C-alpha cells in the first residue's frame, strides 16, 4: 500500500492562521500609510515653499540684511505664508537665515522650518 503525501487538517489550519496574521498586519500597515498621505503632502509642499524662498533670498541678496521679512505665495491652489529671519552670528562674516512656512498668516502652526548660513564674500 502506497502512502499518499499531503497536508493534514492541523497543518492547513496552522498555515491559514499564519496567513491571516500576516494579512491583518499588512492591512494595518497600508491603512496607516494611506492615513499619513495628507500630512506628507502638506509637509512636502511647505518644504518646497521654504526652499524656494531660500533660493530667492540667496539670488536677490547674497549677504542679506538683518531682520525679518514676511510674505505669501501660491502653490498647489493654496496660499502659504512664509517668514524669513536673518540673525547675526558670532562671526560678522556669517549670518543665519531661517525660513518658516505656515498655512495661516499668524504662524500659530509652523509646518516647515529651514535654516542655513550665508557668508560674506569680499
DRENKOL-874304 format. One record per atom (N, C-alpha, C): residue number from 1; residue in three letters; atom name; x, z, y. Coordinates in Angstrom, 2 decimals, always signed. Each point is the difference from the previous one (the first is absolute). Example, Ala and Ser with C-alpha at 12.3 -4.5 7.8 and 13.67 -1.06 7.14 Angstrom:
% residues 2
num,residu,atome,u,w,v
1,Ala,N,+13.19,+7.80,-5.69
1,Ala,CA,-0.89,+0.00,+1.19
1,Ala,C,+0.90,+0.00,+1.20
2,Ser,N,-0.35,-0.72,+1.05
2,Ser,CA,+0.82,+0.06,+1.19
2,Ser,C,-0.77,+0.73,+1.09
***
This chain:
% residues 122
num,residu,atome,u,w,v
1,Unk,N,+0.83,+0.00,-1.16
1,Unk,CA,-0.83,+0.00,+1.16
1,Unk,C,+0.89,+0.00,+1.25
2,Unk,N,-0.32,-0.90,+0.88
2,Unk,CA,+0.77,-0.12,+1.22
2,Unk,C,-0.59,+0.86,+1.10
3,Unk,N,+0.86,+0.66,+0.72
3,Unk,CA,-0.47,+0.85,+1.09
3,Unk,C,+0.00,-0.81,+1.29
4,Unk,N,-1.09,+0.02,+0.69
4,Unk,CA,-0.10,-0.74,+1.25
4,Unk,C,+0.51,+0.86,+1.16
5,Unk,N,+0.75,-0.67,+0.90
5,Unk,CA,+0.51,+0.73,+1.17
5,Unk,C,-1.01,-0.09,+1.13
6,Unk,N,-0.13,+1.04,+0.74
6,Unk,CA,-0.92,+0.02,+1.12
6,Unk,C,+0.06,+1.36,+0.66
7,Unk,N,-0.79,+0.13,+1.03
7,Unk,CA,-0.02,+1.26,+0.73
7,Unk,C,-1.18,+0.84,-0.47
8,Unk,N,+0.24,+1.26,-0.09
8,Unk,CA,-1.07,+0.90,-0.37
8,Unk,C,-0.87,+0.27,+1.22
9,Unk,N,-1.14,+0.59,-0.24
9,Unk,CA,-0.91,+0.33,+1.10
9,Unk,C,+0.66,+0.96,+0.98
10,Unk,N,+0.77,+0.93,-0.48
10,Unk,CA,+0.69,+0.97,+0.86
10,Unk,C,+1.01,-0.71,+0.90
11,Unk,N,+0.76,-0.93,-0.56
11,Unk,CA,+0.98,-0.73,+0.79
11,Unk,C,-0.68,-0.84,+1.09
12,Unk,N,-1.12,-0.61,-0.34
12,Unk,CA,-0.73,-0.79,+0.98
12,Unk,C,-0.52,+0.90,+1.12
13,Unk,N,-0.50,+1.18,-0.33
13,Unk,CA,-0.52,+0.91,+1.01
13,Unk,C,+1.12,+0.50,+0.92
14,Unk,N,+1.15,+0.29,-0.55
14,Unk,CA,+1.14,+0.45,+0.81
14,Unk,C,+0.44,-1.13,+0.94
15,Unk,N,+0.06,-1.22,-0.52
15,Unk,CA,+0.39,-1.14,+0.83
15,Unk,C,-1.01,-0.20,+1.14
16,Unk,N,-1.29,+0.12,-0.27
16,Unk,CA,-1.01,-0.13,+1.04
16,Unk,C,+0.11,+1.11,+1.03
17,Unk,N,+0.30,+1.20,-0.43
17,Unk,CA,+0.16,+1.12,+0.93
17,Unk,C,+1.19,-0.24,+0.93
18,Unk,N,+1.11,-0.48,-0.55
18,Unk,CA,+1.18,-0.30,+0.83
18,Unk,C,-0.33,-1.10,+1.01
19,Unk,N,-0.68,-1.04,-0.46
19,Unk,CA,-0.40,-1.09,+0.89
19,Unk,C,-0.93,+0.49,+1.10
20,Unk,N,-0.95,+0.86,-0.34
20,Unk,CA,-0.95,+0.52,+0.99
20,Unk,C,+0.72,+0.81,+1.07
21,Unk,N,+0.94,+0.83,-0.39
21,Unk,CA,+0.77,+0.81,+0.96
21,Unk,C,+0.80,-0.92,+0.93
22,Unk,N,+0.63,-1.01,-0.58
22,Unk,CA,+0.78,-0.94,+0.81
22,Unk,C,-0.91,-0.77,+0.96
23,Unk,N,-1.17,-0.40,-0.45
23,Unk,CA,-0.93,-0.76,+0.84
23,Unk,C,-0.50,+0.85,+1.17
24,Unk,N,-0.30,+1.26,-0.25
24,Unk,CA,-0.46,+0.90,+1.07
24,Unk,C,+1.12,+0.21,+1.03
25,Unk,N,+1.22,+0.17,-0.46
25,Unk,CA,+1.13,+0.18,+0.91
25,Unk,C,+0.22,-1.24,+0.86
26,Unk,N,-0.07,-1.16,-0.61
26,Unk,CA,+0.16,-1.25,+0.75
26,Unk,C,-1.13,-0.17,+1.02
27,Unk,N,-1.20,+0.34,-0.39
27,Unk,CA,-1.14,-0.13,+0.89
27,Unk,C,+0.15,+0.92,+1.22
28,Unk,N,+0.44,+1.22,-0.22
28,Unk,CA,+0.20,+0.94,+1.11
28,Unk,C,+1.11,-0.49,+0.92
29,Unk,N,+1.07,-0.52,-0.57
29,Unk,CA,+1.10,-0.51,+0.81
29,Unk,C,-0.46,-1.17,+0.87
30,Unk,N,-0.75,-0.91,-0.56
30,Unk,CA,-0.50,-1.13,+0.77
30,Unk,C,-0.96,+0.44,+1.10
31,Unk,N,-0.84,+0.97,-0.31
31,Unk,CA,-0.93,+0.52,+0.99
31,Unk,C,+0.74,+0.63,+1.18
32,Unk,N,+1.04,+0.76,-0.30
32,Unk,CA,+0.81,+0.61,+1.06
32,Unk,C,+0.67,-1.06,+0.87
33,Unk,N,+0.52,-1.04,-0.63
33,Unk,CA,+0.66,-1.06,+0.75
33,Unk,C,-0.98,-0.74,+0.90
34,Unk,N,-1.18,-0.29,-0.50
34,Unk,CA,-1.00,-0.70,+0.79
34,Unk,C,-0.47,+0.86,+1.16
35,Unk,N,-0.15,+1.30,-0.22
35,Unk,CA,-0.46,+0.87,+1.09
35,Unk,C,+1.07,+0.17,+1.08
36,Unk,N,+1.27,-0.23,-0.32
36,Unk,CA,+1.07,+0.11,+0.99
36,Unk,C,+0.23,-1.28,+0.78
37,Unk,N,-0.63,-1.09,-0.36
37,Unk,CA,+0.22,-1.28,+0.69
37,Unk,C,-0.30,+0.05,+1.50
38,Unk,N,-1.10,+0.59,+0.46
38,Unk,CA,-0.23,+0.04,+1.46
38,Unk,C,+1.08,+0.78,+0.75
39,Unk,N,+0.49,+1.07,-0.58
39,Unk,CA,+1.06,+0.78,+0.65
39,Unk,C,+1.28,-0.81,+0.08
40,Unk,N,+0.34,-0.69,-1.09
40,Unk,CA,+1.20,-0.81,+0.00
40,Unk,C,-0.10,-1.16,+0.99
41,Unk,N,-1.17,-0.59,+0.11
41,Unk,CA,-0.21,-1.09,+0.96
41,Unk,C,+0.19,+0.52,+1.43
42,Unk,N,-0.59,+1.16,+0.29
42,Unk,CA,+0.11,+0.59,+1.34
42,Unk,C,+1.46,+0.31,+0.34
43,Unk,N,+0.72,+0.58,-0.93
43,Unk,CA,+1.40,+0.35,+0.25
43,Unk,C,+0.87,-1.24,+0.16
44,Unk,N,-0.29,-1.02,-0.78
44,Unk,CA,+0.77,-1.25,+0.11
44,Unk,C,-0.21,-0.64,+1.36
45,Unk,N,-1.25,-0.09,+0.44
45,Unk,CA,-0.27,-0.58,+1.32
45,Unk,C,+0.62,+0.82,+1.12
46,Unk,N,-0.08,+1.32,-0.10
46,Unk,CA,+0.61,+0.86,+1.02
46,Unk,C,+1.53,-0.17,+0.01
47,Unk,N,+0.59,-0.18,-1.17
47,Unk,CA,+1.44,-0.24,-0.09
47,Unk,C,+0.37,-1.31,+0.69
48,Unk,N,-0.81,-1.03,-0.18
48,Unk,CA,+0.25,-1.28,+0.66
48,Unk,C,-0.08,+0.14,+1.51
49,Unk,N,-1.00,+0.74,+0.49
49,Unk,CA,-0.14,+0.20,+1.45
49,Unk,C,+1.23,+0.73,+0.53
50,Unk,N,+0.43,+1.04,-0.69
50,Unk,CA,+1.18,+0.77,+0.45
50,Unk,C,+1.25,-0.87,-0.01
51,Unk,N,+0.18,-0.77,-1.05
51,Unk,CA,+1.17,-0.88,-0.08
51,Unk,C,-0.02,-1.05,+1.11
52,Unk,N,-1.17,-0.57,+0.26
52,Unk,CA,-0.11,-0.99,+1.08
52,Unk,C,+0.35,+0.59,+1.35
53,Unk,N,-0.47,+1.22,+0.26
53,Unk,CA,+0.31,+0.65,+1.28
53,Unk,C,+1.49,+0.32,+0.09
54,Unk,N,+0.60,+0.38,-1.10
54,Unk,CA,+1.43,+0.30,+0.01
54,Unk,C,+0.80,-1.28,+0.29
55,Unk,N,-0.40,-1.10,-0.59
55,Unk,CA,+0.69,-1.27,+0.26
55,Unk,C,-0.19,-0.43,+1.44
56,Unk,N,-1.22,+0.11,+0.52
56,Unk,CA,-0.24,-0.35,+1.40
56,Unk,C,+0.84,+0.85,+0.94
57,Unk,N,+0.14,+1.27,-0.32
57,Unk,CA,+0.82,+0.89,+0.82
57,Unk,C,+1.44,-0.46,+0.00
58,Unk,N,+0.52,-0.31,-1.17
58,Unk,CA,+1.41,-0.40,-0.10
58,Unk,C,+0.24,-1.36,+0.68
59,Unk,N,-0.98,-0.90,-0.06
59,Unk,CA,+0.18,-1.31,+0.63
59,Unk,C,-0.12,+0.07,+1.52
60,Unk,N,-0.94,+0.80,+0.50
60,Unk,CA,-0.22,+0.05,+1.45
60,Unk,C,+0.97,+0.96,+0.70
61,Unk,N,+0.36,+1.08,-0.66
61,Unk,CA,+0.88,+1.00,+0.61
61,Unk,C,+1.06,+0.41,-1.03
62,Unk,N,+1.17,-0.62,+0.02
62,Unk,CA,+1.02,+0.37,-0.99
62,Unk,C,+0.38,+1.48,+0.05
63,Unk,N,-0.05,+0.60,+1.22
63,Unk,CA,+0.23,+1.43,+0.14
63,Unk,C,-1.16,+0.55,+0.83
64,Unk,N,-1.11,+0.39,-0.65
64,Unk,CA,-1.23,+0.35,+0.72
64,Unk,C,+0.14,+1.23,+0.89
65,Unk,N,-0.83,+0.03,+1.02
65,Unk,CA,-0.04,+1.13,+0.92
65,Unk,C,-0.66,+1.20,-0.68
66,Unk,N,+0.39,+1.21,+0.43
66,Unk,CA,-0.57,+1.22,-0.54
66,Unk,C,-1.47,+0.10,+0.39
67,Unk,N,-0.79,+0.60,-0.86
67,Unk,CA,-1.40,+0.22,+0.33
67,Unk,C,-0.93,-0.46,-1.10
68,Unk,N,-1.27,-0.05,+0.35
68,Unk,CA,-1.05,-0.34,-0.95
68,Unk,C,-0.80,-1.19,+0.51
69,Unk,N,-0.37,-0.86,-0.91
69,Unk,CA,-0.81,-1.16,+0.33
69,Unk,C,-1.09,-0.12,-1.06
70,Unk,N,-1.21,-0.34,+0.44
70,Unk,CA,-1.14,-0.14,-0.92
70,Unk,C,-0.59,-1.39,+0.11
71,Unk,N,-0.67,-0.39,-1.05
71,Unk,CA,-0.67,-1.28,+0.02
71,Unk,C,-0.88,-0.16,-1.22
72,Unk,N,-0.62,-1.15,-0.09
72,Unk,CA,-0.80,-0.28,-1.18
72,Unk,C,+0.22,-1.45,-0.40
73,Unk,N,-0.30,-0.29,-1.22
73,Unk,CA,+0.15,-1.35,-0.52
73,Unk,C,-1.09,-0.26,-1.02
74,Unk,N,-0.31,-1.25,-0.18
74,Unk,CA,-1.04,-0.41,-0.95
74,Unk,C,+0.68,-0.55,-1.25
75,Unk,N,-0.36,+0.52,-1.14
75,Unk,CA,+0.54,-0.49,-1.27
75,Unk,C,-1.06,+0.15,-1.07
76,Unk,N,-0.26,-1.09,-0.69
76,Unk,CA,-0.95,-0.01,-1.11
76,Unk,C,-1.38,+0.50,+0.43
77,Unk,N,-0.44,-0.53,+1.13
77,Unk,CA,-1.32,+0.30,+0.57
77,Unk,C,-0.20,+1.50,+0.29
78,Unk,N,+1.08,+0.67,+0.35
78,Unk,CA,-0.07,+1.42,+0.34
78,Unk,C,+0.95,+0.27,+1.17
79,Unk,N,-0.40,+0.91,+0.87
79,Unk,CA,+0.87,+0.40,+1.11
79,Unk,C,+0.86,+1.17,-0.45
80,Unk,N,+1.30,-0.17,+0.19
80,Unk,CA,+0.97,+1.04,-0.34
80,Unk,C,+0.63,+0.50,+1.29
81,Unk,N,+0.17,+1.29,+0.11
81,Unk,CA,+0.59,+0.61,+1.19
81,Unk,C,+1.41,+0.47,-0.35
82,Unk,N,+0.94,-0.30,+0.87
82,Unk,CA,+1.38,+0.38,-0.25
82,Unk,C,+0.56,+0.78,+1.19
83,Unk,N,+0.96,+0.84,-0.31
83,Unk,CA,+0.67,+0.82,+1.02
83,Unk,C,+1.49,-0.06,-0.29
84,Unk,N,+0.76,-0.43,+0.99
84,Unk,CA,+1.45,-0.09,-0.16
84,Unk,C,+0.67,+1.08,+0.84
85,Unk,N,+0.83,+0.81,-0.63
85,Unk,CA,+0.74,+1.05,+0.70
85,Unk,C,+1.49,-0.31,-0.08
86,Unk,N,+0.65,+0.03,+1.13
86,Unk,CA,+1.45,-0.18,+0.04
86,Unk,C,+0.58,+1.30,+0.52
87,Unk,N,+0.85,+0.63,-0.79
87,Unk,CA,+0.60,+1.29,+0.37
87,Unk,C,+1.52,-0.10,-0.01
88,Unk,N,+0.59,+0.84,+0.80
88,Unk,CA,+1.45,+0.06,+0.11
88,Unk,C,+0.58,+0.73,-1.21
89,Unk,N,+1.18,-0.41,-0.40
89,Unk,CA,+0.70,+0.69,-1.08
89,Unk,C,+1.20,+0.72,+0.60
90,Unk,N,+0.76,+0.67,-0.83
90,Unk,CA,+1.16,+0.73,+0.50
90,Unk,C,+1.10,-0.94,+0.49
91,Unk,N,-0.01,-1.23,-0.46
91,Unk,CA,+0.94,-1.01,+0.47
91,Unk,C,-0.73,-0.93,+0.97
92,Unk,N,+0.53,-0.15,+1.21
92,Unk,CA,-0.67,-0.80,+1.03
92,Unk,C,-0.09,-1.48,-0.35
93,Unk,N,+0.76,-0.45,-0.99
93,Unk,CA,-0.04,-1.41,-0.38
93,Unk,C,-1.04,-0.30,-1.08
94,Unk,N,-0.74,+1.02,-0.40
94,Unk,CA,-1.04,-0.16,-1.03
94,Unk,C,-1.32,+0.56,+0.50
95,Unk,N,-1.08,-0.63,-0.45
95,Unk,CA,-1.35,+0.50,+0.27
95,Unk,C,-0.82,-0.11,-1.27
96,Unk,N,-0.88,+0.94,-0.15
96,Unk,CA,-0.91,-0.02,-1.14
96,Unk,C,-1.33,-0.61,+0.44
97,Unk,N,-0.46,-1.00,-0.75
97,Unk,CA,-1.27,-0.65,+0.29
97,Unk,C,-0.95,+0.29,-1.16
98,Unk,N,-1.17,+0.56,+0.33
98,Unk,CA,-1.02,+0.31,-0.99
98,Unk,C,-1.29,-0.71,+0.37
99,Unk,N,-0.59,-0.66,-0.97
99,Unk,CA,-1.29,-0.67,+0.20
99,Unk,C,-1.01,+0.66,-0.93
100,Unk,N,-1.09,+0.49,+0.58
100,Unk,CA,-1.10,+0.57,-0.78
100,Unk,C,-1.19,-0.94,+0.08
101,Unk,N,-0.72,-0.14,-1.10
101,Unk,CA,-1.17,-0.87,-0.05
101,Unk,C,-1.19,+0.81,-0.47
102,Unk,N,-1.14,-0.22,+0.68
102,Unk,CA,-1.24,+0.71,-0.33
102,Unk,C,-1.16,-0.98,+0.08
103,Unk,N,-1.11,+0.41,-0.57
103,Unk,CA,-1.20,-0.83,+0.11
103,Unk,C,-0.93,+0.48,+1.10
104,Unk,N,+0.42,+1.04,+0.73
104,Unk,CA,-0.76,+0.44,+1.17
104,Unk,C,+0.96,+0.24,+1.16
105,Unk,N,-0.49,-0.17,+1.22
105,Unk,CA,+0.87,+0.07,+1.17
105,Unk,C,+0.44,+1.42,+0.37
106,Unk,N,-0.58,+1.01,-0.62
106,Unk,CA,+0.39,+1.39,+0.26
106,Unk,C,+1.11,+0.47,-0.93
107,Unk,N,+0.34,-0.80,-1.00
107,Unk,CA,+1.05,+0.30,-0.97
107,Unk,C,-0.25,+1.32,-0.73
108,Unk,N,-1.27,+0.25,-0.33
108,Unk,CA,-0.33,+1.19,-0.78
108,Unk,C,+0.52,-0.13,-1.44
109,Unk,N,+0.10,-1.24,-0.45
109,Unk,CA,+0.49,-0.26,-1.36
109,Unk,C,+1.03,-1.12,+0.08
110,Unk,N,+1.26,+0.36,-0.15
110,Unk,CA,+1.08,-0.99,+0.00
110,Unk,C,+0.13,-0.53,-1.42
111,Unk,N,-0.20,-1.31,-0.14
111,Unk,CA,+0.04,-0.62,-1.32
111,Unk,C,+1.43,-0.34,-0.40
112,Unk,N,+0.80,-0.45,+0.97
112,Unk,CA,+1.37,-0.41,-0.30
112,Unk,C,+0.90,+0.39,+1.15
113,Unk,N,+1.22,+0.38,-0.34
113,Unk,CA,+1.02,+0.32,+1.00
113,Unk,C,+1.31,-0.61,-0.46
114,Unk,N,+0.63,-0.77,+0.90
114,Unk,CA,+1.27,-0.66,-0.30
114,Unk,C,+0.99,+0.39,+1.08
115,Unk,N,+1.21,+0.34,-0.41
115,Unk,CA,+1.04,+0.39,+0.96
115,Unk,C,+1.27,-0.80,-0.25
116,Unk,N,+0.74,-0.21,+1.08
116,Unk,CA,+1.31,-0.64,-0.10
116,Unk,C,+0.86,+0.48,+1.16
117,Unk,N,+1.25,-0.31,-0.08
117,Unk,CA,+0.94,+0.30,+1.09
117,Unk,C,+0.54,-1.31,+0.54
118,Unk,N,+0.13,-0.07,+1.32
118,Unk,CA,+0.58,-1.19,+0.62
118,Unk,C,+1.25,+0.43,+0.75
119,Unk,N,+0.96,-0.91,+0.04
119,Unk,CA,+1.29,+0.28,+0.66
119,Unk,C,+0.13,-0.87,+1.23
120,Unk,N,+0.65,+0.56,+1.00
120,Unk,CA,+0.31,-0.75,+1.23
120,Unk,C,+1.31,-0.74,-0.25
121,Unk,N,-0.07,-1.32,+0.08
121,Unk,CA,+1.17,-0.82,-0.26
121,Unk,C,+0.58,-0.46,+1.34
122,Unk,N,+1.12,+0.60,+0.43
122,Unk,CA,+0.69,-0.44,+1.23
122,Unk,C,+1.37,-0.48,-0.38
***
